[in-house]
Amino acid sequence: MAARNDDMMSVLEQWKPNMDKGIAARTADLLNFAAQKKPGRTVAWTQVTKCILGGKMPSADSKSVKDMMGRSSAIRQVLMRDFGRGLDNIPGLGVRATVDSDDLANTQLRRQVKQHEASRQRVIATRTLIKPAEMKDKKLKAWVEQGVGGLLSAHSDRIAKLLLPPGEEPGDKGGPGGPRR
């Protein structure tokens, strides 16, 4: 594994940062560069942090690495907006920019659809607990019955099944399918 990390670091050292950009934008640029040079390969968060902040290689449990990992959402937004790529954050291994539409669909979109369905199930569970007949606030009651109720009836279990990625069944808890590189 050390050889793969050294190989990736030698590629990352070729990247030239634009210091006029913020941390999230520089990180997205770095991951885009890595995706062009080594498609599908993950970059350890320690390597990302070293390239962006400089200095010596930080430890995986350092505050600077944890802070960098906490910027994932902002990095993902910049990757999507500026490079047309998604972000694949692989716990324990690192992070990478997606390389094509298949990769984006198999990682980021798959994860988002699962999150959407989980959120829908939580809304259903909460709505089930509410007894509109006991509600005093008429506007709130109308929203619960018509707004939320309409949303839930429009998004049926049939539609939820259609949103499942290939090879998955309702209730699967596994992560995105496909090989990891």
Backbone hydrogen bonds in HBPLUS format (Angstrom, degrees):
<---DONOR---> <-ACCEPTOR-->    atom                        ^
c    i                          cat <-CA-CA->   ^        H-A-AA   ^      H-
h    n   atom  resd res      DA  || num        DHA   H-A  angle D-A-AA Bond
n    s   type  num  typ     dist DA aas  dist angle  dist       angle   num
A0005-ASN N   A0001-MET O   3.01 MM   4  6.33 158.3  2.06 153.0 159.1     1
A0006-ASP N   A0002-ALA O   2.84 MM   4  6.06 156.6  1.90 149.0 155.6     2
A0007-ASP N   A0003-ALA O   2.84 MM   4  6.00 156.4  1.89 146.7 153.7     3
A0008-MET N   A0004-ARG O   2.93 MM   4  6.17 159.3  1.97 147.1 152.2     4
A0009-MET N   A0005-ASN O   2.86 MM   4  6.05 158.7  1.91 146.4 152.9     5
A0010-SER N   A0006-ASP O   2.93 MM   4  6.16 150.2  2.02 146.6 154.1     6
A0011-VAL N   A0007-ASP O   3.24 MM   4  6.57 143.9  2.38 140.2 149.3     7
A0011-VAL N   A0008-MET O   3.05 MM   3  5.10 123.3  2.38  96.9 111.6     8
A0012-LEU N   A0008-MET O   2.87 MM   4  6.18 163.1  1.90 156.4 161.1     9
A0013-GLU N   A0009-MET O   2.93 MM   4  6.07 144.2  2.06 146.3 154.7    10
A0014-GLN N   A0011-VAL O   3.01 MM   3  5.54 157.6  2.06 113.7 120.9    11
A0015-TRP N   A0012-LEU O   3.05 MM   3  5.42 156.2  2.11 110.8 118.1    12
A0021-LYS N   A0018-ASN O   3.07 MM   3  5.84 167.5  2.09 122.0 126.1    13
A0026-ARG N   A0022-GLY O   2.93 MM   4  6.12 160.8  1.96 155.0 160.9    14
A0027-THR N   A0023-ILE O   2.88 MM   4  6.01 157.1  1.94 149.7 156.5    15
A0028-ALA N   A0024-ALA O   2.92 MM   4  6.13 159.6  1.96 148.2 153.6    16
A0029-ASP N   A0025-ALA O   2.98 MM   4  6.14 156.2  2.04 143.6 150.3    17
A0030-LEU N   A0026-ARG O   2.86 MM   4  6.12 154.0  1.93 146.9 154.2    18
A0031-LEU N   A0027-THR O   2.89 MM   4  6.18 162.9  1.92 155.0 158.8    19
A0032-ASN N   A0028-ALA O   2.88 MM   4  6.06 150.9  1.97 146.8 155.2    20
A0033-PHE N   A0029-ASP O   2.91 MM   4  6.13 158.2  1.96 147.1 153.1    21
A0034-ALA N   A0030-LEU O   2.88 MM   4  6.19 158.8  1.92 150.9 156.7    22
A0035-ALA N   A0031-LEU O   2.91 MM   4  6.08 150.9  2.00 141.1 149.0    23
A0036-GLN N   A0032-ASN O   3.01 MM   4  6.31 141.7  2.16 144.6 154.7    24
A0036-GLN N   A0033-PHE O   3.15 MM   3  5.17 125.5  2.46  95.1 108.9    25
A0037-LYS N   A0033-PHE O   3.01 MM   4  6.28 154.7  2.07 150.7 157.7    26
A0038-LYS N   A0034-ALA O   2.68 MM   4  5.55 163.8  1.70 152.7 158.1    27
A0041-ARG N   A0038-LYS O   3.16 MM   3  5.77 165.0  2.18 141.5 142.8    28
A0043-VAL N   A0095-VAL O   2.78 MM  52  5.33 157.1  1.83 144.8 152.1    29
A0095-VAL N   A0043-VAL O   2.95 MM  52  5.33 157.5  2.00 136.4 140.7    30
A0047-GLN N   A0044-ALA O   2.93 MM   3  5.24 121.7  2.28 103.7 117.9    31
A0048-VAL N   A0044-ALA O   3.02 MM   4  6.44 158.7  2.06 153.4 159.7    32
A0049-THR N   A0045-TRP O   2.93 MM   4  6.04 167.2  1.95 147.1 150.5    33
A0050-LYS N   A0046-THR O   3.00 MM   4  6.19 159.9  2.04 145.0 150.3    34
A0051-CYS N   A0047-GLN O   2.97 MM   4  6.16 165.3  1.99 153.4 157.0    35
A0052-ILE N   A0048-VAL O   2.98 MM   4  6.17 152.5  2.06 151.9 159.7    36
A0053-LEU N   A0049-THR O   2.81 MM   4  5.74 169.3  1.82 155.4 159.2    37
A0054-GLY N   A0050-LYS O   2.72 MM   4  4.82 136.9  1.90 127.3 137.9    38
A0062-SER N   A0059-SER O   3.08 MM   3  5.32 164.4  2.10 116.9 117.6    39
A0066-LYS N   A0062-SER O   3.06 MM   4  6.35 165.5  2.08 153.1 157.4    40
A0067-ASP N   A0063-LYS O   2.82 MM   4  5.97 157.6  1.87 151.7 158.1    41
A0068-MET N   A0064-SER O   3.00 MM   4  6.15 152.0  2.08 137.9 145.5    42
A0069-MET N   A0065-VAL O   2.90 MM   4  6.18 159.2  1.94 152.2 157.6    43
A0070-GLY N   A0066-LYS O   2.99 MM   4  6.19 140.8  2.15 139.6 150.3    44
A0071-ARG N   A0068-MET O   3.02 MM   3  5.34 158.6  2.06 108.6 115.5    45
A0072-SER N   A0069-MET O   3.20 MM   3  5.63 153.9  2.27 119.7 119.5    46
A0075-ILE N   A0071-ARG O   2.92 MM   4  6.13 162.7  1.95 161.5 167.4    47
A0076-ARG N   A0072-SER O   2.80 MM   4  5.96 160.6  1.84 153.5 158.8    48
A0077-GLN N   A0073-SER O   3.01 MM   4  6.26 156.8  2.06 146.6 152.5    49
A0078-VAL N   A0074-ALA O   3.10 MM   4  6.39 159.6  2.15 148.8 153.4    50
A0079-LEU N   A0075-ILE O   2.87 MM   4  6.12 163.1  1.90 154.9 160.2    51
A0080-MET N   A0076-ARG O   2.96 MM   4  6.16 160.2  2.00 151.4 156.2    52
A0081-ARG N   A0077-GLN O   2.91 MM   4  6.05 169.1  1.93 150.6 154.2    53
A0082-ASP N   A0078-VAL O   2.79 MM   4  5.62 166.5  1.81 152.2 156.7    54
A0083-PHE N   A0079-LEU O   2.98 MM   4  5.12 143.6  2.12 124.0 134.2    55
A0085-ARG N   A0079-LEU O   3.12 MM   6  5.27 178.2  2.12 121.5 121.6    56
A0084-GLY N   A0080-MET O   3.23 MM   4  4.50 138.7  2.41 109.4 115.3    57
A0098-THR N   A0086-GLY O   2.97 MM  12  5.15 158.9  2.01 128.4 132.9    58
A0088-ASP N   A0096-ARG O   2.85 MM   8  5.31 175.2  1.85 164.9 166.2    59
A0096-ARG N   A0088-ASP O   2.99 MM   8  5.31 135.0  2.19 130.4 143.8    60
A0090-ILE N   A0094-GLY O   2.75 MM   4  5.30 152.2  1.82 152.9 161.6    61
A0093-LEU N   A0090-ILE O   2.91 MM   3  5.51 159.3  1.95 139.6 145.8    62
A0094-GLY N   A0090-ILE O   2.95 MM   4  5.30 170.6  1.96 150.2 153.3    63
A0104-LEU N   A0100-ASP O   2.90 MM   4  6.16 162.1  1.93 155.0 160.5    64
A0105-ALA N   A0101-SER O   2.86 MM   4  5.98 161.7  1.89 150.1 154.9    65
A0106-ASN N   A0102-ASP O   2.88 MM   4  6.01 153.8  1.95 147.5 155.1    66
A0107-THR N   A0103-ASP O   3.03 MM   4  6.10 127.4  2.32 142.7 154.6    67
A0109-LEU N   A0104-LEU O   3.08 MM   5  6.33 173.4  2.08 158.1 160.0    68
A0110-ARG N   A0105-ALA O   3.16 MM   5  6.04 129.6  2.43 134.5 146.1    69
A0111-ARG N   A0107-THR O   3.04 MM   4  6.18 163.1  2.07 152.3 157.2    70
A0112-GLN N   A0108-GLN O   2.92 MM   4  6.14 158.9  1.97 150.8 156.9    71
A0113-VAL N   A0109-LEU O   2.91 MM   4  6.11 158.1  1.96 155.4 160.3    72
A0114-LYS N   A0110-ARG O   3.12 MM   4  6.36 159.9  2.16 147.8 153.1    73
A0115-GLN N   A0111-ARG O   2.97 MM   4  6.23 154.3  2.04 147.1 154.6    74
A0116-HIS N   A0112-GLN O   2.86 MM   4  6.06 151.9  1.94 145.7 153.6    75
A0117-GLU N   A0113-VAL O   2.99 MM   4  6.26 162.0  2.02 151.7 155.3    76
A0118-ALA N   A0114-LYS O   2.97 MM   4  6.19 159.1  2.01 147.6 153.7    77
A0119-SER N   A0115-GLN O   2.91 MM   4  6.07 154.6  1.97 145.9 152.9    78
A0120-ARG N   A0116-HIS O   2.91 MM   4  6.19 156.3  1.97 149.0 155.7    79
A0121-GLN N   A0117-GLU O   2.97 MM   4  6.23 155.8  2.03 149.2 155.1    80
A0122-ARG N   A0118-ALA O   3.06 MM   4  6.37 148.2  2.17 143.0 151.3    81
A0123-VAL N   A0119-SER O   2.97 MM   4  6.30 152.7  2.05 150.8 158.3    82
A0124-ILE N   A0120-ARG O   2.96 MM   4  6.24 160.3  2.00 150.5 155.7    83
A0125-ALA N   A0121-GLN O   2.99 MM   4  6.20 159.1  2.04 144.3 149.8    84
A0126-THR N   A0122-ARG O   2.98 MM   4  6.19 159.1  2.03 147.3 152.6    85
A0127-ARG N   A0123-VAL O   2.82 MM   4  5.96 168.0  1.83 155.6 159.5    86
A0128-THR N   A0124-ILE O   2.94 MM   4  6.05 149.6  2.04 147.3 155.0    87
A0129-LEU N   A0126-THR O   3.04 MM   3  5.35 135.1  2.25 104.4 116.3    88
A0130-ILE N   A0127-ARG O   3.16 MM   3  5.31 143.5  2.30 101.9 112.0    89
A0134-GLU N   A0131-LYS O   2.90 MM   3  5.60 153.3  1.97 123.1 130.8    90
A0135-MET N   A0132-PRO O   3.01 MM   3  5.11 159.4  2.05 107.8 114.5    91
A0141-LYS N   A0137-ASP O   2.88 MM   4  6.07 155.7  1.94 149.8 157.7    92
A0142-ALA N   A0138-LYS O   2.91 MM   4  6.13 158.4  1.95 147.7 152.9    93
A0143-TRP N   A0139-LYS O   2.99 MM   4  6.25 154.8  2.05 145.3 152.3    94
A0144-VAL N   A0140-LEU O   2.91 MM   4  6.19 159.3  1.95 151.2 156.6    95
A0145-GLU N   A0141-LYS O   2.90 MM   4  6.12 166.8  1.91 154.9 158.5    96
A0146-GLN N   A0142-ALA O   2.75 MM   4  5.63 163.7  1.77 148.9 154.6    97
A0147-GLY N   A0143-TRP O   2.86 MM   4  4.63 116.7  2.26 109.6 127.8    98
A0148-VAL N   A0143-TRP O   2.85 MM   5  6.29 158.5  1.90 162.6 169.9    99
A0149-GLY N   A0144-VAL O   3.12 MM   5  6.23 135.5  2.33 132.7 145.4   100
A0150-GLY N   A0146-GLN O   2.85 MM   4  5.28 142.8  1.99 117.3 128.2   101
A0151-LEU N   A0147-GLY O   3.03 MM   4  6.21 154.3  2.10 142.5 149.7   102
A0152-LEU N   A0148-VAL O   2.93 MM   4  6.20 162.1  1.97 154.5 158.8   103
A0153-SER N   A0149-GLY O   2.96 MM   4  6.17 155.3  2.02 147.3 154.1   104
A0154-ALA N   A0150-GLY O   2.94 MM   4  6.01 147.4  2.05 143.5 152.3   105
A0155-HIS N   A0151-LEU O   3.13 MM   4  6.33 142.3  2.28 143.1 152.2   106
A0160-ALA N   A0156-SER O   3.05 MM   4  6.39 157.1  2.10 145.9 152.8   107
A0161-LYS N   A0157-ASP O   2.95 MM   4  6.22 149.1  2.05 144.6 151.8   108
A0162-LEU N   A0158-ARG O   3.09 MM   4  6.44 148.7  2.20 142.3 150.9   109
A0162-LEU N   A0159-ILE O   3.05 MM   3  4.98 115.6  2.48  92.9 108.9   110
A0163-LEU N   A0159-ILE O   3.06 MM   4  6.37 134.9  2.27 144.9 157.0   111
A0163-LEU N   A0160-ALA O   3.20 MM   3  5.15 132.4  2.44  93.1 105.7   112
A0164-LEU N   A0161-LYS O   3.16 MM   3  5.34 155.4  2.22 103.4 110.9   113
A0168-GLU N   A0165-PRO O   3.27 MM   3  5.91 146.5  2.39 145.5 142.8   114
A0172-ASP N   A0169-GLU O   3.10 MM   3  5.72 156.2  2.16 144.5 142.6   115
